[in-house]
Amino acid sequence: MRSIGLAVLSAFVLCTMPFRVHAEDASEKEIERYRAMISDPMSNPGFLAVDRGEQLWASKRGSNNVSLEGCDLGLGAGKLDGAFAQLPRYFKDADRVMDLEQRLLWCMQNIQGLDTKDVVARRFSGPGRVSDMEDLVAFIANKSSGMAIEPQLKHPKEQEMAAVGEELFHRRGGVMDFSCSTCHGAEGKRIRLQGLPYLAGPGKDAQLTMASWPTYRVSQSALRTFQHRIWDCYRQQRWPAPEYGSEGITALTSYLNKIAAGGELVVPSIKR
C-alpha cells in the first residue's frame, strides 16, 4: 500500500508540474503586460515624486537659506544629467564614497545648514506622509534615465567599497541564517509568482534590476528608492535594520552597480 501511495503521489506531482510551470509563465507574462501598460510617464505615479523633487532641489532652506543647486553630485555643482548613473563615487571634500542619499544629506548639512533629523525621520513615505529624500532621488535619478550605469572604480576607496559590498552580499546571518545570495545567488529562483534576479555576477538580470531603481511600488502606493529595497530585504531576512545612509548600503550598491555596468537606466520605473 505504501508503494502504491508513493506511486500515486509521484504521478500527481509529474502531472501537475507542467500546469504549474505554465501558470507561472502565464502570470509573469500578464505582469509584464501590465507594466508595459502603465510605463508611460502619464500613467506612472512615480513622476509625481519627480515633480516634487524638482521643487525641493530649487527650494532655499536651512540656516544658510540656499538651495541644493550648489550641491556637487560628482559632475560639478548643480549638474544633474548623468550624475546618478555614476553613483556611488568618491568625494574628495568628504573623503568618502557616497551614494545619492548620503551625498544629499551631506549637502543639506554643509551647504544649506539644514538640520536633517526630520529628513531622516521621513526617509520613507507612508500614509499621508511624503518623503523629501524619495522625491529628491526620483528627480535626480530621472535626469540619468536612458543613460548607462557607469560604476566609478578608479579610486582605491571606490574599489574597497565594491569589494566590501560583495562580501556583504554573501555574508550569512540573522535568525534565518540568510544572505543576499540566498535569494539571488542562483538563476531561476522564485518567491511565489515573482522571479528573483541573479545578482551574484554580471549579466542581464543585474543590469535590469539596478537600472530600475527608484521605482513606484504599486503594492505600496509609493515611490521607493534602493535604500528602501535594501532595508526591506534585511527586514525580510530578519537581520537588524541597517541605518539609513549607512556605509553598508553604499557598499552593496557599489558592488551591484559594478556587476550591472552598462545597464540602461529607466527611472522611475514601476513594479508590483
C-alpha positions as CSV (number, residue, x, y, z in Angstrom):
1,M,0.0,0.0,0.0
2,R,2.9,2.4,0.8
3,S,4.4,1.7,-2.6
4,I,1.1,2.3,-4.3
5,G,0.7,5.6,-2.4
6,L,4.1,6.8,-3.4
7,A,3.4,5.9,-7.0
8,V,0.2,7.8,-7.0
9,L,1.8,10.8,-5.4
10,S,4.7,10.8,-7.9
11,A,2.2,10.6,-10.8
12,F,0.2,13.5,-9.3
13,V,3.4,15.7,-9.0
14,L,4.5,14.9,-12.5
15,C,1.1,15.6,-14.0
16,T,0.7,18.9,-12.2
17,M,4.2,20.3,-12.7
18,P,3.7,21.3,-16.3
19,F,0.4,23.0,-15.4
20,R,2.1,24.9,-12.5
21,V,5.0,25.9,-14.7
22,H,2.6,27.1,-17.4
23,A,0.6,29.0,-14.9
24,E,3.7,30.7,-13.5
25,D,4.8,31.7,-17.1
26,A,1.4,33.0,-17.9
27,S,1.3,35.1,-14.7
28,E,4.7,36.5,-15.4
29,K,3.6,37.5,-18.9
30,E,0.5,39.2,-17.6
31,I,2.6,41.1,-15.1
32,E,4.9,42.3,-17.8
33,R,1.9,43.3,-20.0
34,Y,0.5,45.3,-17.0
35,R,3.9,47.0,-16.5
36,A,4.0,47.9,-20.2
37,M,0.6,49.4,-20.0
38,I,1.5,51.8,-17.2
39,S,5.1,52.5,-18.1
40,D,4.2,55.8,-19.8
41,P,5.0,58.9,-17.6
42,M,1.4,59.9,-17.7
43,S,0.4,56.6,-16.2
44,N,3.2,56.2,-13.6
45,P,2.5,57.9,-10.3
46,G,6.3,57.9,-9.6
47,F,6.5,61.1,-11.8
48,L,4.6,63.0,-9.1
49,A,7.6,62.4,-6.9
50,V,9.9,63.7,-9.7
51,D,7.9,66.9,-9.8
52,R,8.0,67.4,-6.0
53,G,11.8,66.6,-6.1
54,E,12.4,69.3,-8.7
55,Q,10.8,71.9,-6.4
56,L,12.8,70.7,-3.4
57,W,16.0,70.9,-5.3
58,A,15.5,74.6,-6.0
59,S,14.0,75.5,-2.6
60,K,16.0,77.6,-0.3
61,R,16.3,76.0,3.2
62,G,18.4,75.8,6.2
63,S,20.3,78.4,8.2
64,N,22.1,79.4,5.1
65,N,18.9,79.9,3.2
66,V,20.2,78.4,-0.1
67,S,19.0,75.7,-2.4
68,L,20.6,72.4,-3.2
69,E,21.6,73.7,-6.6
70,G,25.1,74.3,-5.2
71,C,25.4,70.6,-4.4
72,D,28.1,68.7,-6.3
73,L,26.9,65.1,-7.1
74,G,30.2,64.3,-8.9
75,L,30.0,66.3,-12.1
76,G,30.1,69.8,-10.7
77,A,27.8,72.0,-8.6
78,G,24.2,71.7,-9.8
79,K,25.0,69.4,-12.7
80,L,22.5,66.5,-12.7
81,D,22.5,65.0,-16.1
82,G,24.2,61.6,-15.8
83,A,25.2,62.1,-12.1
84,F,23.0,59.3,-10.8
85,A,24.5,56.9,-13.3
86,Q,27.9,57.4,-11.7
87,L,27.0,57.0,-8.1
88,P,28.2,55.8,-5.6
89,R,31.5,57.5,-6.1
90,Y,34.4,59.0,-4.0
91,F,34.0,62.7,-3.0
92,K,37.2,64.4,-2.0
93,D,35.5,67.1,0.1
94,A,34.0,64.4,2.4
95,D,36.9,61.9,1.9
96,R,34.2,59.2,1.5
97,V,32.5,57.1,-1.1
98,M,28.8,58.1,-1.1
99,D,25.6,57.1,-2.7
100,L,23.0,59.7,-3.7
101,E,21.2,59.8,-0.3
102,Q,24.4,60.1,1.6
103,R,25.6,62.9,-0.6
104,L,22.3,64.8,-0.4
105,L,22.4,64.6,3.4
106,W,25.9,65.9,3.3
107,C,24.9,68.8,1.1
108,M,21.9,69.6,3.2
109,Q,24.1,69.8,6.3
110,N,27.2,71.5,4.8
111,I,25.7,73.7,2.1
112,Q,22.2,74.5,3.3
113,G,23.0,74.3,7.1
114,L,19.9,72.2,7.4
115,D,19.1,70.0,10.5
116,T,18.4,66.7,8.7
117,K,16.9,65.0,11.7
118,D,13.4,65.4,10.3
119,V,14.5,64.5,6.8
120,V,15.9,61.2,8.1
121,A,12.8,60.6,10.2
122,R,10.7,60.9,7.0
123,R,13.2,58.9,4.9
124,F,10.4,56.6,3.6
125,S,6.9,57.8,2.8
126,G,3.8,56.5,4.4
127,P,0.1,57.0,4.6
128,G,-0.5,60.8,4.4
129,R,3.3,61.5,4.5
130,V,5.7,62.2,1.6
131,S,9.4,61.9,1.9
132,D,11.8,64.6,0.8
133,M,14.5,62.1,0.1
134,E,12.4,59.8,-2.0
135,D,11.2,62.8,-4.0
136,L,14.8,64.2,-4.5
137,V,16.1,60.8,-5.5
138,A,13.3,60.4,-8.1
139,F,14.0,63.8,-9.6
140,I,17.8,63.4,-9.7
141,A,17.7,59.8,-10.9
142,N,15.3,60.7,-13.7
143,K,18.0,63.1,-15.1
144,S,20.0,59.9,-15.9
145,S,17.2,58.0,-17.4
146,G,18.2,56.5,-20.7
147,M,21.9,56.5,-19.8
148,A,24.1,53.6,-18.9
149,I,25.1,52.6,-15.4
150,E,28.8,53.7,-15.1
151,P,30.3,52.4,-11.8
152,Q,33.2,54.5,-10.5
153,L,36.1,52.2,-9.5
154,K,39.3,54.1,-10.2
155,H,39.8,55.4,-6.6
156,P,41.2,52.9,-4.1
157,K,38.2,53.7,-1.7
158,E,35.8,53.0,-4.6
159,Q,37.4,49.7,-5.2
160,E,37.4,48.9,-1.5
161,M,33.7,49.8,-1.2
162,A,32.7,47.4,-4.0
163,A,34.8,44.6,-2.5
164,V,33.1,45.1,0.9
165,G,29.7,45.1,-0.9
166,E,30.5,41.7,-2.5
167,E,31.4,40.3,0.9
168,L,28.2,41.6,2.4
169,F,26.2,40.1,-0.4
170,H,27.4,36.6,0.6
171,R,27.5,37.2,4.4
172,R,25.0,34.9,6.1
173,G,23.5,36.0,9.4
174,G,20.3,36.8,11.4
175,V,17.9,34.3,12.9
176,M,17.2,32.8,9.5
177,D,20.9,32.5,8.6
178,F,20.2,34.2,5.3
179,S,22.3,36.3,3.0
180,C,21.5,38.3,-0.2
181,S,22.9,35.3,-2.2
182,T,20.3,33.0,-0.5
183,C,17.7,34.5,-2.8
184,H,19.9,36.0,-5.6
185,G,22.8,33.6,-5.8
186,A,21.5,31.2,-8.4
187,E,19.5,31.5,-11.6
188,G,15.8,30.6,-11.9
189,K,14.7,31.2,-8.3
190,R,11.2,32.4,-7.5
191,I,9.3,33.5,-4.5
192,R,5.6,32.9,-5.1
193,L,4.9,34.3,-8.6
194,Q,7.8,36.7,-8.5
195,G,11.0,35.7,-10.3
196,L,14.2,36.5,-8.4
197,P,17.1,38.1,-10.4
198,Y,20.5,36.5,-10.3
199,L,22.9,39.1,-8.8
200,A,25.9,37.0,-7.9
201,G,27.7,38.0,-11.1
202,P,27.4,40.2,-14.2
203,G,24.6,39.7,-16.6
204,K,21.2,40.9,-17.8
205,D,19.5,40.3,-14.5
206,A,21.8,42.6,-12.7
207,Q,21.5,45.3,-15.4
208,L,17.7,45.2,-15.5
209,T,17.5,45.2,-11.7
210,M,19.8,48.1,-10.9
211,A,18.6,50.1,-13.8
212,S,15.0,50.1,-12.4
213,W,15.5,51.9,-9.1
214,P,14.0,54.2,-7.9
215,T,10.6,52.7,-8.7
216,Y,6.9,53.2,-8.0
217,R,5.6,50.2,-6.0
218,V,2.0,49.6,-6.9
219,S,1.5,47.3,-3.9
220,Q,2.7,50.1,-1.5
221,S,1.3,53.1,-3.4
222,A,4.6,54.8,-3.0
223,L,7.8,55.6,-4.8
224,R,10.7,53.6,-3.3
225,T,14.5,54.1,-3.5
226,F,17.1,51.4,-3.5
227,Q,17.8,52.4,0.1
228,H,14.3,51.2,0.9
229,R,14.8,48.0,-1.1
230,I,17.9,47.0,0.9
231,W,16.3,48.0,4.2
232,D,13.3,45.8,3.3
233,C,15.5,42.9,2.2
234,Y,17.3,42.9,5.6
235,R,13.9,43.1,7.4
236,Q,12.7,40.0,5.5
237,Q,15.9,38.2,6.3
238,R,15.3,39.0,10.0
239,W,18.5,41.0,10.2
240,P,18.8,44.2,12.3
241,A,17.6,47.1,10.1
242,P,20.5,48.9,8.5
243,E,21.0,52.6,9.4
244,Y,19.7,55.0,6.7
245,G,22.6,56.2,4.6
246,S,24.9,53.6,6.1
247,E,28.3,52.6,4.6
248,G,26.9,49.0,4.3
249,I,24.1,50.0,1.9
250,T,26.6,52.1,-0.1
251,A,28.9,49.1,-0.3
252,L,26.2,46.8,-1.5
253,T,25.1,49.4,-4.1
254,S,28.7,49.8,-5.3
255,Y,29.0,46.0,-5.8
256,L,25.7,45.7,-7.5
257,N,26.3,48.6,-9.8
258,K,29.7,47.1,-10.7
259,I,28.1,43.9,-12.0
260,A,25.3,45.9,-13.6
261,A,27.7,48.1,-15.6
262,G,26.2,49.2,-18.9
263,G,22.6,48.6,-17.9
264,E,20.3,51.4,-19.3
265,L,18.5,53.3,-16.6
266,V,14.8,53.7,-17.0
267,V,13.7,55.6,-13.8
268,P,11.4,55.9,-12.1
269,S,10.2,52.5,-13.2
270,I,7.1,50.8,-11.9
271,K,6.8,47.5,-10.0
272,R,4.3,45.4,-8.2
